[in-house]
Amino acid sequence: MTTKVLRYCFLGESKVSLSIDPDSEESCVSAPAAYSLNLPCIFDKLGRQFSSVEVEVPTVSGFYTSQMNLVVSYGLPSDVLLGSDWVLPCQPIFIDDRPFISNPALETVRVLPPPHSWRPINGPFLTLRASHPL
Protein backbone atom coordinates (compact mmCIF):
# COMPACT_ATOMS: atom_id res chain seq x y z
CA MET A 1 0.00 0.00 0.00
CA THR A 2 1.23 3.49 -0.79
CA THR A 3 0.72 6.56 1.35
CA LYS A 4 -2.95 7.49 1.63
CA VAL A 5 -3.78 11.12 2.27
CA LEU A 6 -6.99 11.50 4.23
CA ARG A 7 -8.91 14.67 4.93
CA TYR A 8 -8.32 14.97 8.64
CA CYS A 9 -8.01 13.48 12.08
CA PHE A 10 -8.06 14.95 15.56
CA LEU A 11 -5.25 15.42 18.05
CA GLY A 12 -7.21 16.03 21.21
CA GLU A 13 -9.67 18.74 20.17
CA SER A 14 -7.63 20.01 17.21
CA LYS A 15 -8.43 19.04 13.62
CA VAL A 16 -5.29 18.32 11.57
CA SER A 17 -4.41 16.84 8.17
CA LEU A 18 -3.61 13.11 8.04
CA SER A 19 -1.59 10.67 5.93
CA ILE A 20 -1.31 6.93 6.44
CA ASP A 21 1.84 5.12 5.31
CA PRO A 22 2.24 1.47 6.33
CA ASP A 23 5.85 1.53 5.07
CA SER A 24 6.77 4.00 7.80
CA GLU A 25 7.67 2.18 11.02
CA GLU A 26 6.75 5.02 13.36
CA SER A 27 3.86 7.43 13.45
CA CYS A 28 4.84 11.11 13.37
CA VAL A 29 3.52 14.60 13.94
CA SER A 30 4.96 17.52 12.03
CA ALA A 31 7.07 19.88 14.10
CA PRO A 32 5.03 22.93 13.02
CA ALA A 33 1.78 21.21 14.11
CA ALA A 34 3.29 20.05 17.42
CA TYR A 35 4.53 23.53 18.22
CA SER A 36 1.42 25.44 17.04
CA LEU A 37 -0.84 23.10 19.06
CA ASN A 38 1.47 23.28 22.10
CA LEU A 39 1.62 19.49 22.28
CA PRO A 40 3.57 18.14 25.26
CA CYS A 41 6.91 16.85 23.97
CA ILE A 42 9.71 14.84 25.55
CA PHE A 43 13.13 13.69 24.34
CA ASP A 44 14.28 10.07 24.35
CA LYS A 45 17.84 8.86 25.04
CA LEU A 46 18.71 9.25 21.35
CA GLY A 47 17.62 12.89 21.34
CA ARG A 48 14.45 12.29 19.30
CA GLN A 49 11.44 14.33 20.31
CA PHE A 50 8.09 12.61 20.95
CA SER A 51 4.59 13.78 21.77
CA SER A 52 2.16 11.45 23.52
CA VAL A 53 -1.31 12.37 22.27
CA GLU A 54 -4.74 10.90 21.61
CA VAL A 55 -5.39 10.51 17.89
CA GLU A 56 -8.94 10.12 16.58
CA VAL A 57 -9.33 8.91 12.99
CA PRO A 58 -12.87 9.11 11.57
CA THR A 59 -14.44 6.24 9.69
CA VAL A 60 -17.79 6.18 7.88
CA SER A 61 -19.84 6.00 11.10
CA GLY A 62 -17.36 6.02 13.96
CA PHE A 63 -13.75 6.62 14.78
CA TYR A 64 -10.57 4.91 15.85
CA THR A 65 -9.08 6.31 19.03
CA SER A 66 -5.43 5.63 19.79
CA GLN A 67 -3.06 6.94 22.42
CA MET A 68 0.13 7.35 20.39
CA ASN A 69 3.73 8.39 20.92
CA LEU A 70 4.29 10.44 17.78
CA VAL A 71 7.82 11.30 16.65
CA VAL A 72 8.11 15.05 16.03
CA SER A 73 9.38 15.31 12.44
CA TYR A 74 9.93 17.69 9.54
CA GLY A 75 9.02 17.19 5.89
CA LEU A 76 5.83 15.17 6.41
CA PRO A 77 3.10 15.12 3.74
CA SER A 78 0.56 16.18 6.41
CA ASP A 79 0.30 17.26 10.05
CA VAL A 80 0.12 13.62 11.20
CA LEU A 81 1.52 10.53 9.49
CA LEU A 82 0.31 7.21 10.89
CA GLY A 83 2.74 4.38 10.21
CA SER A 84 2.78 0.62 10.68
CA ASP A 85 2.55 1.01 14.47
CA TRP A 86 -1.04 2.20 13.84
CA VAL A 87 -1.86 0.36 10.59
CA LEU A 88 -1.02 -3.16 11.79
CA PRO A 89 -3.30 -3.21 14.85
CA CYS A 90 -6.12 -1.09 13.35
CA GLN A 91 -6.15 -2.61 9.82
CA PRO A 92 -7.90 0.33 8.11
CA ILE A 93 -10.01 -0.45 5.06
CA PHE A 94 -9.95 2.37 2.53
CA ILE A 95 -12.99 3.11 0.37
CA ASP A 96 -11.84 2.94 -3.26
CA ASP A 97 -9.56 5.86 -4.07
CA ARG A 98 -11.47 8.27 -1.88
CA PRO A 99 -9.99 9.82 1.29
CA PHE A 100 -12.22 7.81 3.65
CA ILE A 101 -11.85 4.76 5.86
CA SER A 102 -14.59 2.15 6.13
CA ASN A 103 -15.82 0.91 9.48
CA PRO A 104 -13.68 -2.01 10.65
CA ALA A 105 -14.91 -5.60 10.63
CA LEU A 106 -16.27 -6.83 13.96
CA GLU A 107 -13.41 -9.32 14.23
CA THR A 108 -10.91 -6.45 13.96
CA VAL A 109 -12.67 -4.45 16.68
CA ARG A 110 -12.68 -7.46 19.03
CA VAL A 111 -8.90 -7.90 18.82
CA LEU A 112 -7.79 -4.26 18.83
CA PRO A 113 -5.03 -4.08 21.44
CA PRO A 114 -4.91 -1.20 23.91
CA PRO A 115 -4.26 1.70 23.42
CA HIS A 116 -6.36 1.40 20.22
CA SER A 117 -10.14 1.26 20.07
CA TRP A 118 -12.98 1.92 17.66
CA ARG A 119 -16.34 3.40 18.57
CA PRO A 120 -19.45 3.81 16.48
CA ILE A 121 -21.24 7.12 16.81
CA ASN A 122 -24.94 7.81 16.96
CA GLY A 123 -25.78 10.36 14.32
CA PRO A 124 -23.41 12.07 11.92
CA PHE A 125 -19.79 12.66 12.88
CA LEU A 126 -20.39 16.38 12.44
CA THR A 127 -22.72 16.31 15.46
CA LEU A 128 -19.88 15.00 17.58
CA ARG A 129 -17.41 17.55 16.24
CA ALA A 130 -19.73 20.47 15.43
CA SER A 131 -17.02 23.01 16.15
CA HIS A 132 -14.74 21.43 13.51
CA PRO A 133 -16.31 21.78 10.04
CA LEU A 134 -15.19 19.44 7.30
Backbone torsions as a table, in degrees:
resi	resn	phi	psi	omega
1	MET	NA	139.2	176.5
2	THR	-92.0	175.1	179.6
3	THR	-62.3	130.5	176.1
4	LYS	-106.2	129.2	177.1
5	VAL	-100.5	118.6	179.1
6	LEU	-102.8	171.1	-174.9
7	ARG	-71.2	-44.5	-174.5
8	TYR	-169.8	168.4	167.4
9	CYS	-150.1	-178.8	179.2
10	PHE	-121.4	137.1	167.9
11	LEU	-110.1	104.5	-171.9
12	GLY	62.2	-121.1	179.4
13	GLU	-97.7	1.8	-175.2
14	SER	-98.6	130.2	177.5
15	LYS	-84.9	128.0	-178.0
16	VAL	-136.8	162.1	177.8
17	SER	-75.8	154.9	-172.1
18	LEU	-138.2	138.6	169.1
19	SER	-128.2	150.4	176.5
20	ILE	-124.9	124.4	-178.6
21	ASP	-135.9	100.6	-178.7
22	PRO	-66.1	-14.5	178.0
23	ASP	-80.9	-13.0	176.4
24	SER	-87.2	127.7	-177.7
25	GLU	-69.1	-37.8	-174.8
26	GLU	-117.6	144.9	174.2
27	SER	-79.7	147.5	-173.0
28	CYS	-136.0	157.5	169.3
29	VAL	-122.7	141.1	179.8
30	SER	-69.3	144.5	179.1
31	ALA	-58.1	-45.1	178.6
32	PRO	-59.2	-39.9	178.6
33	ALA	-67.2	-44.2	179.9
34	ALA	-58.9	-43.5	-177.5
35	TYR	-73.7	-42.6	-178.5
36	SER	-68.1	-29.0	178.5
37	LEU	-90.9	0.3	-177.8
38	ASN	53.7	44.1	179.0
39	LEU	-70.0	140.8	176.8
40	PRO	-67.0	129.2	-177.7
41	CYS	-126.8	145.6	175.2
42	ILE	-131.5	162.7	176.2
43	PHE	-107.6	141.9	174.2
44	ASP	-91.7	-177.6	-177.5
45	LYS	-62.7	-24.6	-179.8
46	LEU	-89.0	0.2	179.3
47	GLY	86.5	6.4	177.4
48	ARG	-81.0	144.2	-178.9
49	GLN	-97.9	134.2	180.0
50	PHE	-125.1	154.5	171.0
51	SER	-130.5	125.1	177.9
52	SER	-93.7	111.3	-175.0
53	VAL	-140.1	160.8	173.3
54	GLU	-89.1	127.6	179.5
55	VAL	-111.8	128.4	175.8
56	GLU	-115.9	122.3	-178.8
57	VAL	-113.5	115.1	-178.3
58	PRO	-70.3	145.6	170.7
59	THR	-117.9	-171.0	-177.1
60	VAL	-57.5	-44.5	-178.5
61	SER	-139.9	38.8	178.0
62	GLY	-177.4	-161.2	175.9
63	PHE	-158.8	147.4	171.1
64	TYR	-80.9	138.8	173.4
65	THR	-123.2	128.6	-178.5
66	SER	-139.4	133.9	171.4
67	GLN	-88.9	114.3	-171.3
68	MET	-122.9	147.3	167.7
69	ASN	-97.9	101.4	-176.8
70	LEU	-94.3	131.9	175.6
71	VAL	-73.6	130.0	177.1
72	VAL	-78.6	119.6	-172.0
73	SER	-135.7	164.0	174.6
74	TYR	-112.2	156.9	173.6
75	GLY	76.1	25.1	178.6
76	LEU	-81.3	154.7	178.4
77	PRO	-75.4	-7.0	-178.9
78	SER	-157.8	179.9	178.3
79	ASP	-65.4	-38.8	179.1
80	VAL	-126.9	136.7	173.4
81	LEU	-122.0	117.1	176.7
82	LEU	-94.6	125.8	-177.4
83	GLY	-102.7	-160.9	-176.2
84	SER	-63.5	-23.8	177.1
85	ASP	-67.2	-16.4	173.2
86	TRP	-104.8	-40.8	-175.7
87	VAL	-63.9	-45.5	-176.1
88	LEU	-61.1	-48.1	178.7
89	PRO	-74.4	-34.5	-174.2
90	CYS	-86.6	-26.1	177.7
91	GLN	48.5	59.4	-178.2
92	PRO	-63.3	144.0	177.5
93	ILE	-112.8	114.4	-178.2
94	PHE	-85.1	145.1	-179.7
95	ILE	-91.7	105.4	-179.7
96	ASP	47.8	-134.9	178.8
97	ASP	-102.4	16.9	-179.7
98	ARG	-87.6	160.4	-177.2
99	PRO	-85.0	49.6	-179.0
100	PHE	-131.7	154.0	175.4
101	ILE	-112.1	135.4	176.5
102	SER	-73.1	161.4	171.4
103	ASN	-63.7	145.1	-179.7
104	PRO	-73.8	158.3	174.7
105	ALA	-67.0	150.8	179.2
106	LEU	-55.8	-38.4	179.2
107	GLU	-61.3	-38.6	178.9
108	THR	-65.3	-44.3	-179.5
109	VAL	-61.4	-41.1	-178.2
110	ARG	-62.5	-30.5	-174.8
111	VAL	-107.5	10.5	177.9
112	LEU	-63.3	121.8	-179.7
113	PRO	-80.4	145.5	172.3
114	PRO	-59.5	140.3	17.1
115	PRO	-98.6	27.7	-179.2
116	HIS	-104.1	144.4	174.8
117	SER	-153.0	165.4	173.9
118	TRP	-133.6	136.2	178.9
119	ARG	-130.6	132.7	171.7
120	PRO	-74.8	158.0	176.0
121	ILE	-118.8	151.0	175.3
122	ASN	-93.3	117.5	-178.0
123	GLY	91.1	176.8	-177.2
124	PRO	-68.5	151.5	179.7
125	PHE	-58.9	-31.1	-179.7
126	LEU	-62.1	-30.6	177.4
127	THR	-63.1	-42.2	-179.7
128	LEU	-66.4	-38.5	-175.7
129	ARG	-118.6	49.3	-174.4
130	ALA	-58.5	-28.7	-178.4
131	SER	-81.7	-0.1	-178.2
132	HIS	-124.2	85.1	-178.8
133	PRO	-64.2	149.9	176.0
134	LEU	-73.8	NA	NA
